[in-house]
Amino acid sequence: MNDMDTYHLSRFLAAQDSYSQYKTALEEIRNGRKRSHWMWFVFPQLKGLGHSYNADYYGIAGADEARAYWLHPVLRERLQEITEALLLLNGLSARQIFGEVDAMKLRSSMTLFWTATGEGLFRKVLDKYYEGKMCDRTLEMLR
């Protein structure tokens, strides 16, 4: 890990690039149904919300790391692209797209990135899929 990767963001790139996982994730979102296992490294949430190895390994430590993720050129481009694809879907709930557990992870991720960056894209997802309600646990952990 070097100074340019203080938060070891390369772990996300490695996972997204492995077996074209990011391309698979984007295709699944565009088709309106998540079918494979990529949530942790495409829509990351705060460390401590989940209890699996992947939730811990890909968990984001706080607002500073979330901002660093958003400022990373490739991670930002991908998060923006897949979030925009999600917003283009109509007539489906987050639960229908992701399943119950991953719909909660999405809410946590969007709350984290909205709070850390102020980027309206994340607020739009919260408004569209969660009636504007953010993840209370994420907000508590960020305080």
C-alpha positions as CSV (number, residue, x, y, z in Angstrom):
1,M,0.0,0.0,0.0
2,N,1.4,3.4,-0.9
3,D,0.6,7.0,0.0
4,M,-1.8,7.2,-2.9
5,D,-3.8,4.3,-1.4
6,T,-4.0,5.2,2.3
7,Y,-7.3,3.4,2.6
8,H,-6.3,0.4,0.5
9,L,-8.9,1.3,-2.1
10,S,-7.2,-1.1,-4.5
11,R,-9.1,-3.9,-2.7
12,F,-12.3,-2.7,-4.4
13,L,-10.6,-2.5,-7.8
14,A,-9.2,-6.0,-7.5
15,A,-12.6,-7.4,-6.6
16,Q,-14.5,-5.4,-9.3
17,D,-12.0,-6.4,-12.0
18,S,-11.8,-10.1,-10.9
19,Y,-13.9,-12.2,-13.4
20,S,-15.4,-8.9,-14.7
21,Q,-17.5,-8.6,-11.5
22,Y,-18.2,-4.9,-12.1
23,K,-19.4,-5.5,-15.6
24,T,-21.6,-8.3,-14.3
25,A,-23.0,-6.1,-11.6
26,L,-23.8,-3.3,-14.0
27,E,-25.5,-5.8,-16.4
28,E,-27.6,-7.2,-13.6
29,I,-28.7,-3.8,-12.4
30,R,-29.6,-2.8,-16.0
31,N,-31.7,-6.0,-16.1
32,G,-33.4,-5.1,-12.9
33,R,-32.3,-8.0,-10.8
34,K,-29.1,-8.7,-8.8
35,R,-28.2,-12.4,-9.2
36,S,-24.6,-12.8,-8.1
37,H,-22.4,-11.8,-5.2
38,W,-20.8,-8.4,-5.6
39,M,-22.7,-6.0,-3.2
40,W,-19.8,-5.5,-0.7
41,F,-17.3,-4.1,-3.2
42,V,-19.7,-2.3,-5.6
43,F,-22.0,-0.5,-3.1
44,P,-19.8,-0.6,0.1
45,Q,-21.2,0.3,3.5
46,L,-19.6,1.1,6.8
47,K,-17.4,-1.4,8.5
48,G,-19.3,-2.9,11.5
49,L,-22.8,-3.0,9.9
50,G,-22.2,-6.5,8.5
51,H,-20.7,-9.5,10.3
52,S,-19.2,-11.5,7.5
53,Y,-15.6,-11.6,6.3
54,N,-16.6,-9.6,3.1
55,A,-18.5,-7.0,5.1
56,D,-15.5,-6.5,7.3
57,Y,-12.9,-6.6,4.5
58,Y,-14.8,-4.2,2.1
59,G,-16.3,-2.2,4.9
60,I,-15.5,1.5,4.8
61,A,-14.0,3.0,8.0
62,G,-15.8,6.3,7.9
63,A,-16.6,9.5,6.0
64,D,-13.0,10.2,5.1
65,E,-12.6,6.8,3.4
66,A,-15.9,7.2,1.7
67,R,-14.8,10.6,0.3
68,A,-11.5,9.0,-0.8
69,Y,-13.5,6.3,-2.6
70,W,-15.6,8.9,-4.3
71,L,-12.4,10.9,-5.3
72,H,-10.8,7.8,-6.9
73,P,-11.3,8.3,-10.6
74,V,-12.2,4.6,-11.5
75,L,-14.2,3.9,-8.4
76,R,-16.1,7.2,-8.7
77,E,-16.9,6.5,-12.4
78,R,-18.2,3.0,-11.7
79,L,-20.2,4.0,-8.6
80,Q,-21.7,6.9,-10.6
81,E,-22.5,4.7,-13.6
82,I,-24.1,1.9,-11.6
83,T,-26.1,4.3,-9.4
84,E,-27.4,6.1,-12.5
85,A,-28.4,2.7,-14.0
86,L,-30.3,2.0,-10.8
87,L,-32.1,5.3,-11.1
88,L,-33.2,4.5,-14.6
89,L,-35.2,1.4,-13.5
90,N,-38.9,2.0,-13.1
91,G,-41.7,-0.1,-11.4
92,L,-39.3,-2.0,-9.1
93,S,-38.6,-1.7,-5.5
94,A,-35.0,-2.0,-4.0
95,R,-36.2,-5.2,-2.5
96,Q,-37.3,-6.6,-5.9
97,I,-34.0,-5.6,-7.5
98,F,-31.6,-6.7,-4.7
99,G,-33.5,-8.9,-2.3
100,E,-34.2,-8.0,1.3
101,V,-30.7,-8.1,2.8
102,D,-28.9,-6.4,-0.1
103,A,-31.7,-3.7,-0.3
104,M,-30.7,-2.8,3.3
105,K,-27.0,-2.7,2.3
106,L,-27.8,-0.4,-0.6
107,R,-29.6,2.0,1.7
108,S,-26.6,2.0,4.1
109,S,-24.3,2.6,1.2
110,M,-26.3,5.5,-0.3
111,T,-26.6,7.0,3.2
112,L,-22.9,6.8,3.7
113,F,-22.0,8.3,0.3
114,W,-24.7,11.0,0.5
115,T,-23.5,12.0,4.0
116,A,-19.8,11.9,3.2
117,T,-19.9,13.6,-0.2
118,G,-23.2,15.5,-0.6
119,E,-23.5,14.1,-4.1
120,G,-27.2,14.4,-5.1
121,L,-27.1,11.1,-7.0
122,F,-27.1,9.2,-3.7
123,R,-29.9,11.3,-2.3
124,K,-32.0,10.5,-5.5
125,V,-31.6,6.8,-4.7
126,L,-32.7,7.3,-1.1
127,D,-35.7,9.4,-2.4
128,K,-36.7,6.9,-5.1
129,Y,-36.3,3.6,-3.2
130,Y,-36.6,4.5,0.5
131,E,-39.0,7.5,0.6
132,G,-36.0,9.7,1.5
133,K,-35.3,7.8,4.7
134,M,-31.6,7.2,5.4
135,C,-30.1,4.3,7.3
136,D,-30.2,5.2,11.0
137,R,-27.4,2.9,12.0
138,T,-25.1,4.4,9.4
139,L,-25.9,7.9,10.6
140,E,-25.3,6.9,14.2
141,M,-21.9,5.3,13.3
142,L,-20.8,8.5,11.4
143,R,-21.4,10.7,14.4
